[in-house]
Structure formats: C-alpha cells, structure tokens
Amino acid sequence: MVCIDWYEPGFKAGGPIRSVANMVNALKHDYEIYILTSVYDLGETTPYPGVEQNQWHDRDGVLVKYMNKQALTTASVRGNILEINPDVLYLNSLFSRLFTIAPLFLANRKRMKVILAPRGMLAQGALEIKKGKKGLFLFLAKISFFYRRVTWHASTSNEEEQIRKVFGKRARIFVAQNIPITQTKALDEILNRKKTGTCRFVFLGRIAGNKNLDLAIRSVAQVKSTMPVTFDIYGNIENREYFDSFKDEIKTYGNIKVEYKGVLNPSEVPDVLMNADYMVLPTKHENYGHAIVEAWANGCPVIISKNTPWKNLRVKDLGWDVDISDPQNLINAMQEAIDIDFSTYLTMVRTSYHYFSERICDESVLNANRQLFEQ
C-alpha cells in the first residue's frame, strides 16, 4: 500500500509523483498495489475532474482511493490502512502529517513492515528550508525512535549518505534507483528536429527557490550569439514570491528571448524536449532528477549543477554539470553549448539517447525495486 500526498493525474508536485507512478506501472503485475492519496493536485482546491472520490477503484490495474477534503483526516487514513492491512506500507515523504506521520504511528503500533522514501528531503539544501522546524522534528523523531522500524529507500548512493548522516550507521537502507519513464521517440525523429538555426534552451521543473531558475535566466541573458537563442520555461509556480522576484527578467535581450510558457502536462514533455537543444537545471539539490533523465530519453543534453547524482557529464558527452557557487560557470557552460559545432552536438544527442536506453532504463533497476519489497 502506497501513501502519497499527490498522485496521477496530478503532476504539479513533480518528481515524487513520477517516481511512484513509474514504479507502480513497472511492478503492478508483480504485486497487488493500493494507493491512498488526495483528490487534489499540489496547491489546488478543485478535485481532479471525473475522478471518483473516497472509493477504491481500479486505475490501470492498480486500486486507488482519492480522498477529498472531508476524508483527509488522520482517522480516515488509519482506517483505510487497517482495512487493507497491507504486507508492506510504502511512504513517500518525511514530513507529511497525513501520509507519513499518521501511517507510521499506526505501523509502529501494529508492527507493520514499512518502507520510507524520503524523496530528497534529507539533502542539505532541502533541510535548510524551514531549518528550525525540521531540525526540531528530526531531533524529537530520533530520541523517540519514531523511525526505528523503517527500511529507508534511497534512490542513489548520495541519498544513502544523506540518510546515514541524519539517522546514523544503524539505519536500514536499501538502494534502488528510481524507475524511469519509457522512451517513446525514435532517435531518427529526434535528429531530424535539431538543425534549426536557433539555439533552444528549456527549463522543466517546479518554480521554487531550490531549482534556481533565477540563476539560469540571469546566465542566459549574458551569453553572446549571432544566432537567435530561446529559453522556454515550463513549470508550476510553487513559490509566487520567488517567481515575482525575477519575473521582470523574463523578457527579450537582443536576439535572446526568455519566455515563461506555463505548466506542462507530462504527456507533452517528450515533444518539448525533442524540440529543444539543451535542458537547463542549475538546481541547489536534486535527489534523482526526473527532468534530467527524461531529457536524455529524448536526446536532449543537459546543463545542470553538480548538486545531483549525475557527474562528469562533459566527459561522457551528456552535457555539463557545473559548480554554481560561481555563477560564471553556468554562463560559460551555456556559452559553450551555443558555440559547439553541429557534428559534436549530434554526438551528444546520440550519446544522451543511448545512455538512457542502455544505462538508466536497465533490467537491474527493475530487479532492485522488486528486491526492495521482497527483502
């Protein structure tokens, strides 16, 4: 049984929804899966249209219950867990009151098997947000042994280190990489979209401070190019104050056009990435980075920070990973991306596409996720 604040058809919460949905779709033939979630997308008060509320119903071979405002109570969440009495309870947050803390109180009392995926919430950058409140909660959780029976799901070795730093060497941790999307675009189709005479950058992600979109905008505004340059921004404005702090910089700078294009439905992502030359994400921290992986799946090299699990990208012909403590590094990477010759660029496109199919979308990833639940 999966407990998660937001699930498909929602998408505004970004990576956690994708991580869980990809895992569920890959493993639903191996296990009987129940998903307990809300009927609202992140930041929304209007329910998903056409979705039955407060009833278990079959959604593509998985039983899902979408709870409305009246049902979103601690008692209701616990009642649903007791009704299903799952062999494994799979939680997807560290601080969610309804979908992690309430289930975990019950699981500790009933001695249920619990797997908890912190979804990047133990990264140093994430812990800096509301630092005092989170620090107090984690202190109380540790001295009360609240997480004592949890098996932690780390999606990378980096996240394993983050968990051990907070919960110590004795924490039970299983490393299983997130299951990626399926490639839907042919490489030949992607290659045919590339020579346009314009250098096209794209940002995909939640618009919040940790994604560092403001740095990307300031950087692209400083590059030099004789050809047109576009920077298209897609994402849910999660932090309106943050967006307002730089929205006036979303404009045209000579032949460089920066444009915010709103929220992108996941079904539209492959076309957007296929029609872009580079995906830019100078994030302050990233546990996995679904946007990064999806860019490679669609033959789009990336320009990212070093604050992700993906390293040494220029050497591998997959893009650039830069130290954003010096903003000039991002400007330099974007400038190199503009100036690179077309033949070298096409090599990066092919390498990105094949890296996804041969290294990321691997049977060993599926097996590791199965073992996570069978240990």
N, C-alpha and C positions, 0 to 999 in steps of 0.2 A: 504494500500500500504506500503510495506516494502522497506526501503532504507538501503543498507548494502554494504560495500566495497567488501566483498568476500562472495561467496555462493557456495553450492554444484554444480558441483562435486569437487570444491576446498575443501581443508582440512588443508592447512598449517597454517592458522590463528587460528586454534584450537577452543577453547570454543565458541566464538561468532557464528561461523558457525553452530556448533552443537546445540546451544541454539535455534537459529532461525529455523533451519531445523526441529528439534523435535517439536517445537511449530506449525510450518506450517503444518507438516504432521498430527498432532493431531487435528488441528482446521479447516483444509481445507474443511471439509464437512459442517461446520457451517457458513463459510464466503467465499466471493469471494475475493481471495487474489492475489495481484500483487506484484512481486518482481523486483526491479530495482537494478542492480549490475554490476560489471565489468566482463569481459570475461577472466580475468587472476587470477591465484592463487597468494597468497602472495609472493612477491619477484620475480615473473615470468614475462617475456615479451612475452612469447609464449601463444596464446589463448588455451583454452580447446579444445581438438580435437573433431570434429564432432558436435560442438555447433553452432547453428545459431546465428549470431551477429546482434545487432541493430534492432531486430524484436521481437515482443511479440509472444511467443509460449507456448503451453501447456506442462508443465513438471509434470506429475503425478497429474493432476487436479489443478495445480497452474500456473498462467500466469507469465512467467519470461522473462525479457529482459536483455541480456548480452551485455554490451556496450564495444566497442573496443576503442583503444587509440584516434581515431579521434572523437568519440562521447562522450568521457569523459570530458565534459565541463560543466560549471555552467549553461549556457543557455540551453543545451540539457537536463540536469537533471530537471531543472524547467519546460521545455516544456513537458517532459514526465509526470510530476506530474499534470500539468494543463490538459493534455489530458485525464488522468484517473479521475481526480477530486475526489479523494477518500474521504470516510466518515471519515476515520482515517488514519493519516500518522504515521508510526511506524519507529523510527530512532534508530540506534544501535551503537552509538559512541558518544563521547563528542567533539572530536576534528577533525573529518573527514571534510575536506573542501568541498568535492563534495556531500557526502551522509548524512551529518548532517547540516553543517552551511548553505550551499546553500538552501536546502529544508526548513530549519527553517526560513530563511529570507522571503521566499515566503509564508510560512504558517502564519507567523505573519501578513503579509500584507493582506492576503486573509481570515484571521481568521479561518483557518482550525484547526480541532482537532488534537493535536499532543501528541503522547506518546513516551518518550525517555528512552531507556535502556542504562545506562552508561557503562554496561559490566565491572564493576570493576575499571573503570578509575578514580574513586574518592577515592579509597583506598589510605591510606597514602603512602604506598610503591610505588604505581603507580605514585602518584603526585611528588615523589622525582626524578623521571626520567624526565630530561629536566625541572627541577623545575622552573627556572626563566621564561621560555617561557610560561609554563602552568599557572603559577601564574598570569602573566600579562594578559593572555587571559581571565581567570576566573574573574579577577578584572574588566576588561572592560565589560565583559558579564553581570556582576551583576549591575554595575552602569548604564548600558544601558537597563536593564530589558529584555535582549535578550531571556531569558528562562521563561519569565513571564507567558506564556500561556501553558507551558508544563506540562503534567502529567508524573511524573517520575515512571518508572517501576523498582522497587527494587526486586531482586530475593530472598533476605533474609533480616531479621531484621538488620543484620550487615550493609548491603548496605543502608538500610533506614537511619541508623545513619550517615553513610558517606555523604549521600546527604544532610541531615539536617545540618551537620557541615559546609558544604560549602554554601548552599543556604538558610539556616535559617528555622525557625519553620513554616513559612507560605507556604513552598514548598508543592505542591500537590503530594503526594506519594502513590502509590498502591503497596502493597507487594504481589507478586505471584511467587512462586518458579518455577525455570526452569523445563520444562517438560523433563523427562529423556528418554533415549533410551528404547527399548523393549527387555526384556530378550529372548535370542534365544537358550541358552544352558540349558539342563536338569541338575539338581543337581547331579543325579547319575553319569552322564557322567563326571562332574567336579571332583567328589570324586575319580573316578577311575584313574584320572591323577595325583594324589597327592603323593603317596609314591614312590619316585624315587631314594632316596639315595643321592640327591643333593638338597641344599637349593638354590632356584631360585628367585632372586630379579629382578624387572623390573622397568624401568623408562619410562613413556609415557608423552610427552609434548614438547612444543616449547623449543628449546635450546637458552635460553636468561637468563640474569642475575637474573631476579626475580624468576625463577624456581629453582635456587640454586643447579643445578646439580653438580657443583664442590664440594659442601659440601657432597653430597651423595657419590661421588666417594672416597673422602678422608676418609669418615667414613667406608665404606665397606672394604677399604684396611686395616683397623685396627682391624677388628673383628678376633676372633680366632675360628677355627673349624677343627675338624678331618675329616669331610666330605667335598666333593667339594662344592664350593659356586660360583654361577654365578651371574653377574649383567649385564643384557642386556639393552641397551639404545636405545630408538626409539624416533625420533623427528626431525623436520625441524631445521636446523642450521640457526636461525634467526639473531644471532649476531656472526659473524665469529670471531671477535676479542676476544669475551668472550670464545668461543669454543677453540680457539688457546691457550688461557691462561692455559688450563688444559688438552689439548688433549694428551700430553705425559704421563699423569697419567692413561690413558685408556690402561691398559695392564694387565698382569698376575702377581699376588702377591702370590707366592707359589701355594696353591690349590684354590686361589680366582681369578676368571677370569672376568675381566671387558671388555666389548666389545660394540662398537657403531655399530648398525645394520641398520642405515639409517632411512628414512621416512616410516611411516606405514600408509597404506591406511585404512580408517575407517572400511571397511569390514573385515579386518584382526585382528582388535582389540580383539574381543571375544576369538579367538583361542589363541592369545598371553597371555591374562590374565588368561584363563583357565589353561594354561600350566605353569603359574608362581605360586610361593608360596606367594609372597608379592609384592605389588606395592609401590614404594618409591617416595615421592614427598615433599621434605623439602622446600616448596615454601615460599617466603618472603611475599606474599599476594595472596589470591585467593578469588574471588567473590563468586564462586559456586564450581567449581572443577569437570568438567565432567569426567576427568580421575579417580577421586576418586569414583564417583558414578558408573561408568562403571566397575571398579574393583569389587565392591560389587555385581553388577549384575551378574558377572561371578565367584562368590565365591572366590574372592581374597582379603584377609585382606590387610590393608594399613598401611604404616608408613609415617606420614605426619607431618607438623609443626602445631603449634597452630594458625597459621595465616589464618585459613579457617573457614567457618561456622560450621564445624563438630568437636564436642568436646567430651571429656571423652570417647574416643574410647576403651581404655583398659578395662574399667569397663563394657562396652557394648559388649565386645568380638568381636569388629570390627577391631582392630588393635591398633595403638599407635598414639597419637598426642603429639608432644614434643616441648619444648621451645628451639628453635635453637639459642638463644642468647648465650647459652653454647653448643658448638659443641659436647661435650661429651655425651649430652643427646641423640643425634641421634645415636652415636656409641652404647650406652647402649641399645637402643630400637632394633637396628639391631642384637646385640648380643643375646638379649632375644628371638628374633624371631628365630634365629638359634637354640638356646638351648631348646626351648619349646618342651614338649613331644608330640608325634604324636596324641594322643587322644584329648588333649587340642587344638591342631591345627585344627583338623577336626571340633571341636565345633565352632571355629572361622569361618571356611569355611561355615558351615551351617548357622550360625548366619548372616554372611555377605549377603549370598544369600537371606535369608528370610527378612532381614532388607530392602533390595531393594524392594522386591515384596510387602511387607506389609506396609512399612512406606514411601518410596520415590515414588514408582510408584502407586500413590493413586488417586482416582477419585476426591478428593478435590483439588488436584493440577490442574487438567484439569479445574474444575469449577472456580478456582481462575483466571486462564488465560482467560477464557471466560468473567468473570466479568470485567477484566482489560479493555476489548474493549467495553463493554456494559454500563459502568458507565456513 
